[in-house]
Amino acid sequence: MNDKIYFDKLHIIADHAEKLASYLQVLHVYAESEMTYNDKIGNIYEILGLAVKEADIIIENT
């Protein structure tokens, strides 16, 4: 694999890893809020779906 392809894949992985980390942070905040106030913050299933999609993209590019 040449350097450009390697760095392109690395860039894709880094972008999606950052998105995945963001979605997981939202889930963390959601869980803390649920345990504390029992309030709803957005649609947890939508956030989970987005996190899974980001993980799939990372796996495809490794």
C-alpha positions, 0 to 999 in steps of 0.5 A: 500500500502506498503512502497516500492510500495509507494516509487517506485511510488513516484520515478516514479512520480518525474522522469516524473515530472522532464522531464515534467518540462524540456519540459515546459522550452523548450516551454517557451524558444521557445515562448520567442524566437518566440516573439523576433526573430520569429525563429524556435527552433526544432519541437514544436509539438514534444515537446508538445507530449512529455510533454503530455506523461509525464503528462499522466505517472504522472497521471497514477501513482498517 
